[in-house]
Amino acid sequence: MQSLSPLVASLHVAIGGAAGAVLRYQSGRALTAWLGPQAVTMFPWATLAVNALGSLLMGILAGYLFRHGTAESEQLRLLLGVGLLGGFTTFSAFSLEMVMMIERGQYTFAALYAVLSFALGISALLFGLTVMRVTA
């Protein structure tokens, strides 16, 4: 199997990522229209829905690529997994990585990854927010 050039691989990711970002945005708009602005302001329904759906689709894609891997598998992985689902939700990638560690029996690393992802993500956002508020 001939590997993709870095440019072609990046184009796969970019095209999928653009489509995923638009789908995420439109999903949020659709849920807001369906549930109403007050419901989506009180609880992040759109983010929850996108994360759950993205994780489901990542599982289906990973299972499909594992079972039916072909010469085009890398293109599909980049376009749909890294690009589309990565642009739709990064939580799907996190979910896949967690399950892979758990399946490999790396329970300590999986727990560490979960705790660090949550703690560092929230802390980094709070730090950035504080810096911008202080310097405003």
Summary of the structure (lengths in Angstrom):
residues: 136
radius of gyration: 17.6
end to end distance: 53.6
largest distance: 53.6
contacts: 374
relative contact order: 0.13
helix: 86%
strand: 0%
